[in-house]
Amino acid sequence: MVHPNADDIDGLHKVMVDFLTTRRDAKIEKLKPDDPKRDELREQYELQAWLADAARRVGQIQAATHTLKAIHPDARGTNLYCRPTTSPDSGLVGSSLLKEYATDVIGNAAALDVNKFLTQEYQGKTLLAWMQQDEDVVIAAFQTDDPDTARQWVQAFLGVVHGPGQKASHTLAKQVYWLVGDDPCENEQFHLLAPLYPSSLVHHVYLTIQEHRYGEATKAAREARRNNALSEHILHEYPGLAIQQLGGTKPQNIGHLNQERKGVNYLLASCPPVWRAQELKPPFGPKSIFSRFGRNEEVQKFVGKLRKFLESNPSPNQSTRDRRDDLLFCIINELRQFTAQYRLLSPGWSADARCRLAESEQCWLDPQRAALDADFAETWQRMAWKDEIERRFGNWLNAQLGRTLPLDDIAHAYWVDFFDDEEWRRQIKSDQRKLEKEAENG
């Protein structure tokens, strides 16, 4: 017979006592010094007393990896606890790929303290895992004179992952008839499937996306991108990301993990791209390319977000500056993509009489015209147009934001300075080199 390790017994016992002491003291602190409930709480949080009560209440909750209430909050069918590490690998993206995973808890919110107890860790394993793998050491850690009762407690706690013996779906659950035979005209050729919500997988995806969007590594990578510097971190983007809110004002009714996410469940875009290929025509007509650029849907979205953010009068701290700069970067990035298409047109298009763009914008969008037009080349080489474009961008953005915000020259100067970045200067140098090469070959 192998006797439980004394160090493990003491370590597990300390984890249990510390957990109960912390919860007890938090409640006692709220009471007056002479409140008789203080003694009641001390008795209630004695280890054996609390374990007996917790073993009675644990039947009100169930650990799960796949849940039903996320599909419909009033569904009353079976939730399943399927350890992903023991699930067969189907070759598809699913819960079976999870090496580490969070377990959801379904049931009476008043009994969730029992789950928190079971998820306390000692030496990298939860108390529940210790009960599953070494029942005797946990019973010894309970330090009770009645080992039979202690064993009953362990069995009650282990029931949290077993679930009900009889599994059932519900009329409010989703159900799918799946053809497993060859004849769809025969009812016996179908299996009736009841899909459940992969709660553990959803939570893993949520945590991953949160880290990719708001983690410190992401902030560093975005800063490097703004400065056109190298970064060892990969910058992840999730275009078309949607949010499904579950549980309304009571996300805990859906499950413990849903409560941790405050009801937020990310939905990845799964629509194929829609290509709208059409012949690009020179921007004849407008006096400024910014008027056409401002009608772009994505641009209006980013400008609207920046306006709303500034209108909220955020605190003058680094987080505020980062958020402002992120949105400003998105606007300038959209502008660079928008204008790049016109720079690919045949050189000289801006000399057409139908072109009403300001001279500075002609230099910007049709730089290779300088190789064909000596007067235009002289204007281009003076570079006065560069500063004018930066001022025009600042004026345009101030006009877009200034409908409700009292923006001044300081804001204008900041927009201009932000626009004049390394990418902008690199673009101009590239245009210069092309013109010099054209002159040499001319």
Secondary structure, DSSP 8 states (H G I E B T S, - for coil): -----HHHHHHHHHHHHHHHHHHHHHHHTTS-TT-THHHHHHHHTSHHHHHHHHHHHGGGEEEESBBSTTT-TT--S--B---GGGS---SSSSGGG-SS---EEEE-GGGHHHHHHHT-EETTEEHHHHHHH-HHHHHHHHT-S-HHHHHHHHHHHHGGGT--SS----TTS--EEEE-SS-TT-GGGEEEE---B-HHHHHHHHHHHHHHHHSHHHHHHHHHHHTT---SS-----TT-EEEE-STT-GGGT-HHHHHTTTEEEE-----------------S-S-HHHHHTT-HHHHHHHHHHHHHHHT---SSHHHHHHHHHHHHHHHHHHHHHHHHHHTS-TTGGGSTT----HHHHHHH-GGGGGT-HHHHHHHHH-HHHHHHHHHHHHHHHHHHTTTS---HHHHHHHHHHHS-HHHHHHHHHHHHHHHHHHHH-
